[in-house]
Amino acid sequence: MEGPRLSGIGMTSARTRERLVQRLQDQGIKDQRVLDRIRTVPRHLFMDEALATRAYEDTALPIGFGQTISQPYIVARMTEALLAAGPAAKVLEIGTGCGYQTAVLAPLVGDLYTIERISSLLGKARRTLRELRIRNVHCRHEDGSVGWPARAPFDAILLTAAPPVVPPALFEQLVVGGRLIAPVGPEGRQELIRYTRGETKIRKESLGMVSFVPLMSGLQR
């Protein structure tokens, strides 16, 4: 039975979550699967208790190590953009962070492989995902710019941090017809782009301007 830690009370309650879902619908999110995940995933578990009362505001919030938990609208927008191209049996996520985007996406795909360069963040994400009984996620402490070649190819790849340009290694790990969703560009001028890998070229589609932390290289404890 779901206890108050998961179901929330006051500013983390079902009523507060419903207001967030309504706001996302007003902003154009249409996929009911995505809206249901935003409604049911307890976002307050993915952040420090001191910020829990702000968990269902439509805003990014700090999670330590210079990282943020993404704005719910952006999580919904990216998830919807990934799913719009059809079912995805095997997905790679670059930048696990606290695991919130992971938790929203995981039940909507087959297997989700996720990479995080900061081991302390990855440890927290693993514990929260385990508490939520999300079992189709495979985690790795690695530099996201190299992807996960041993598990490739992927039907879709999603980046939760912004590179100046998408590392070529990631396109190579997509199946033909696969899609890659990424914020791209320098800080302050980033564009959310959906790339689709064709037989001979990669198609590019703009999904609007966004603001993300930069994609960093190297590993951190």
URVENFEN-V639632 format. One record per backbone hydrogen bond with DSSP energy under -1.0 kcal/mol. CO is the residue of the C=O (numbers start at 1). NH is the residue of the N-H. Records with the same first field share a line. If there is no record, write none. Layout:
# URVENFEN-V639632
CO = NH  NH
This chain:
# URVENFEN-V639632
3 = 7
4 = 8
9 = 12
10 = 13
13 = 17
14 = 18
15 = 19
16 = 20
17 = 21
18 = 22
19 = 23
20 = 24
21 = 25
22 = 26
23 = 27
24 = 29
25 = 28
31 = 35
32 = 36
33 = 37
34 = 38
35 = 39
36 = 40
37 = 41
41 = 43
42 = 45
43 = 46
48 = 51
49 = 52
51 = 54
52 = 55
54 = 57
57 = 59
61 = 69
64 = 67
67 = 63
69 = 61
71 = 75
72 = 76
73 = 77
74 = 78
75 = 79
76 = 80
77 = 81
78 = 82
79 = 83
80 = 84
83 = 86
88 = 110
89 = 111
90 = 155  156
91 = 113
92 = 158
93 = 115
94 = 160
96 = 99
99 = 103
100 = 104
101 = 105
102 = 106
105 = 108
106 = 109
111 = 91
112 = 138
113 = 93
114 = 140
115 = 95  96
116 = 142
117 = 220
118 = 122
119 = 123
120 = 124
121 = 125
122 = 126
123 = 127
124 = 128
125 = 129
126 = 130
127 = 131
128 = 132
129 = 134
130 = 133
136 = 112
138 = 114
140 = 116
143 = 146
144 = 147
148 = 151
154 = 175
155 = 179
156 = 92
157 = 181
158 = 94
162 = 215
163 = 185
167 = 170
168 = 172
171 = 174
173 = 154
175 = 178
178 = 197
179 = 157
180 = 195
181 = 159
182 = 193
184 = 191
186 = 189
190 = 210
191 = 184
192 = 207
193 = 182
194 = 205
195 = 180
196 = 203
197 = 177
201 = 198
203 = 196
205 = 194
208 = 192
213 = 162
220 = 119
